[in-house]
Amino acid sequence: MLTKEEILHIATLARIGVSEKDVEKYQHDLSEILDYFKKLDEVNVDGIEPIGHITGMENVFRTDRQVDFGDLGKQAIMQNAPEQKDGYVKVKSVL
């Protein structure tokens, strides 16, 4: 069973406040959870391949390519810009 100090330490790490009346409840609940994990250690997993995630997908990336919209596409995009200067979208300075 977890001690009162351990519960308070866990609460500090999680940055949550724990009242004195809740410490005893958490001692019981967290101890039961940890005991369940001890039972899982006893399960025979020989021959079972570990997985990182359930989808089985690995390194799925899209190709990085440039698409040219052409002059008509650029004009359509620029029509949505509130301000323009020399063919670019004008924005307020940040610094």
Phi, psi and omega in degrees: 000139179290147179274166178299320181296321179295319178297316179294324178294316178298318179297322177295316178297323180277356181056047176236148177273137179233124178281161182300325182288336180277340183301316181295320178297315180293326176302313182292310185295312181294325178295320177297320179297314180294325176295324178295320178296327176297322176296322179295331177296335182278348183290135179281116181242022178297133178083002178259123182280128178291149179235152177271327177202164191278346184281332182079001180281144178227132172045060178266112181233151173272159177285140180267104183222155181263136178243124180270123180280345183079176183294322180294321178293319179295320179295320179296321178293317182293337177294336180275347181284134181293324178223146179227152175209122178054038178082009179241160175282128180267129178235162178290148179290147183267319183258000000 
